């Protein structure tokens, strides 16, 4: 011990401490590299970003809920632009044409008032769309499946206003799901 109460480090103890610190640093580096092993930079389709263009048509609305087509098309265009894997075709015809049919709009209660088991407090809004993506040059269907978007809303005195305000969130969730299928698709 030194005069101030601190332990005296010998050469062997200091080497063991340095060796342990190096081992911990090496383990951290290996775990970091292993965690990033499956990460790919850029689009997963193998094509460079923006190599193909996408045209988004208005979706046909087969529900009784108005204004869904415009909200879905706008959200999908915005999401595709943000992703950057495809170039958005706004004036010319795109290499890939995305269209769809809005098949169902559902409102399901998820929670009820504490002392009233009949009155819903929160609703789960869901939008079901049959989405198709077709290669314009070959006519091959790249995507043909039902996709769902959902959001949860808190009921107030005016449910139609709440649903109207939640429509962009619902369309954004659907657009996120469709974009993931287009970008990460195996076609």
C-alpha positions in Angstrom: 0.0 0.0 0.0 1.1 3.5 -0.7 1.0 6.3 1.9 -2.4 7.6 0.7 -4.1 4.2 1.1 -4.1 3.3 -2.7 -2.9 -0.2 -3.6 0.4 -0.6 -5.3 0.1 -2.2 -8.7 2.7 -4.7 -9.7 3.7 -5.4 -13.2 1.9 -8.7 -13.4 -1.4 -7.3 -12.1 -1.2 -4.4 -14.5 -0.6 -6.8 -17.5 -3.7 -8.9 -16.4 -5.8 -5.8 -16.2 -4.7 -4.7 -19.7 -5.3 -8.2 -21.0 -8.8 -8.3 -19.6 -9.6 -4.8 -21.0 -8.3 -5.9 -24.4 -10.5 -9.1 -24.2 -13.6 -7.1 -23.4 -12.9 -4.6 -26.2 -12.4 -7.6 -28.6 -15.7 -9.2 -27.6 -17.5 -5.9 -28.0 -16.0 -5.4 -31.5 -17.0 -9.0 -32.6 -20.5 -8.6 -31.3 -20.9 -5.3 -33.1 -19.7 -6.8 -36.4 -21.9 -9.9 -36.0 -24.9 -7.7 -35.4 -24.3 -5.9 -38.7 -23.5 -9.0 -40.7 -26.9 -9.2 -42.4 -27.2 -5.5 -43.1 -27.2 -4.4 -46.8 -26.7 -0.9 -47.9 -29.1 0.3 -50.5 -32.1 -1.5 -52.1 -32.4 -5.2 -51.4 -33.6 -6.0 -55.0 -30.1 -5.9 -56.3 -30.8 -2.9 -58.6 -29.3 0.5 -57.9 -31.6 3.0 -56.2 -33.9 4.8 -58.7 -33.1 2.4 -61.6 -36.8 1.6 -62.0 -39.7 4.0 -61.9 -43.1 3.4 -60.2 -46.4 4.7 -61.4 -49.1 4.8 -58.6 -52.7 4.8 -60.0 -55.7 5.7 -57.9 -57.1 2.7 -56.1 -60.7 1.7 -56.7 -62.8 2.2 -53.6 -65.4 -0.6 -53.0 -66.3 0.6 -49.5 -68.9 3.0 -48.4 -66.2 5.2 -46.8 -65.5 8.3 -48.9 -62.0 9.8 -49.7 -60.0 6.6 -49.2 -58.6 6.4 -52.8 -56.9 9.8 -52.7 -55.5 9.4 -49.2 -54.0 5.9 -50.1 -52.5 7.1 -53.4 -51.0 10.2 -51.8 -49.5 8.3 -48.9 -48.1 5.6 -51.2 -46.5 8.1 -53.5 -45.0 9.9 -50.5 -43.6 6.7 -49.0 -42.1 5.5 -52.3 -40.4 8.9 -52.7 -39.0 8.7 -49.1 -37.7 5.2 -49.5 -35.7 6.1 -52.6 -35.5 2.5 -54.0 -37.7 3.5 -57.0 -38.1 6.7 -58.9 -41.7 8.0 -58.7 -43.2 8.4 -62.2 -45.3 11.6 -62.1 -45.4 12.6 -65.8 -44.4 9.6 -67.8 -45.5 6.0 -67.6 -43.5 4.1 -65.0 -41.6 0.8 -65.4 -43.8 -0.7 -62.6 -47.5 0.1 -62.4 -49.1 -0.1 -58.9 -52.9 -0.2 -58.6 -55.4 -1.7 -56.3 -58.9 -2.1 -55.0 -59.9 -1.0 -51.5 -62.0 -3.9 -50.4 -62.8 -3.3 -46.8 -62.8 -0.6 -44.1 -63.3 -1.9 -40.6 -63.9 -0.3 -37.3 -63.4 -2.7 -34.4 -63.7 -1.7 -30.7 -60.6 -2.5 -28.7 -61.4 -1.0 -25.3 -64.6 0.1 -23.5 -65.6 2.7 -20.9 -64.7 1.5 -17.4 -68.2 1.4 -16.1 -70.0 0.7 -19.4 -69.2 -2.4 -21.3 -71.3 -1.4 -24.3 -69.7 2.0 -25.1 -66.4 1.7 -26.9 -63.6 4.0 -25.8 -61.0 3.1 -28.5 -61.4 1.8 -32.0 -59.0 -0.1 -34.3 -59.5 1.2 -37.8 -58.3 -1.2 -40.5 -58.1 -0.8 -44.3 -57.8 -3.8 -46.5 -56.5 -3.3 -50.1 -55.9 -5.8 -52.9 -52.6 -4.4 -54.3 -51.2 -5.4 -57.7 -47.9 -4.3 -59.2 -47.2 -5.1 -62.8 -44.1 -4.7 -64.9 -45.2 -2.5 -67.8 -42.7 -4.0 -70.3 -43.4 -7.7 -69.7 -46.9 -7.6 -68.2 -45.6 -9.9 -65.4 -47.4 -9.5 -62.0 -44.8 -8.6 -59.4 -47.2 -8.3 -56.5 -50.8 -9.4 -56.1 -51.9 -9.7 -52.5 -54.1 -8.2 -49.8 -52.4 -5.7 -47.6 -53.7 -4.2 -44.4 -53.2 -0.8 -42.8 -54.4 -0.1 -39.2 -54.4 2.6 -36.6 -56.1 3.1 -33.2 -58.3 6.1 -32.4 -59.8 7.4 -29.2 -63.5 8.1 -29.5 -64.8 11.6 -28.7 -68.2 13.1 -29.1 -67.8 13.2 -32.9 -66.7 9.8 -34.3 -66.8 10.8 -38.0 -64.4 13.7 -37.3 -62.0 11.4 -35.4 -62.0 9.0 -38.3 -61.4 11.7 -40.8 -58.4 13.0 -38.8 -57.1 9.4 -38.5 -57.3 8.7 -42.2 -53.8 10.0 -43.0 -52.3 7.7 -40.3 -54.3 4.8 -41.6 -53.2 5.5 -45.2 -49.6 5.9 -44.1 -49.5 2.5 -42.3 -50.9 0.9 -45.4 -48.4 2.7 -47.6 -45.5 1.6 -45.3 -46.7 -2.1 -45.7 -47.1 -1.8 -49.5 -43.7 -0.1 -49.9 -42.0 -2.8 -47.9 -43.5 -5.5 -50.1 -42.4 -3.7 -53.3 -38.9 -2.8 -52.1 -38.1 -6.1 -50.4 -40.0 -8.3 -52.8 -38.3 -11.3 -54.4 -39.1 -10.6 -58.0 
